[in-house]
């Protein structure tokens, strides 16, 4: 069995990092939690008062970079799915939705679309004026 030296248990905001040991006397797999990682701010906290080795830190940094890339890709895909969903919703409202079904969804859809439009218009205005969110 050729297992990786580390296992990352994904959590809502990051991961718990485990060192994998498959070479025990009893031939049992052992996983020892060595750290906790926060994807949003990059914080790595060692667990149990231990010091992380350079190999530990390199593996965590590589996982963090890969995880951030995965999440960014998913976010971009979500935007594209949202555009498709808006198009499909428009088609549904026009062609298949009953008057009662369309009425039941109208207020929530209009509020969500107004909110989205406001954000997009403000962001575009800021870009055209040369401003950014960090200013």
Secondary structure, 3 states (H helix, E strand, C coil): CCCCCEEEEEECCEEEEEEEECCCCCCCCEEEEEEEEECCCCCEEECCCCCCCHHHHHHHHHHHHHHHHHHHHHHHHHHHHHHHHHHHHHHHHHHHCCHHHHHHHHHHHHHHHHHHHHHHHHHHHHHHCCCCCCC
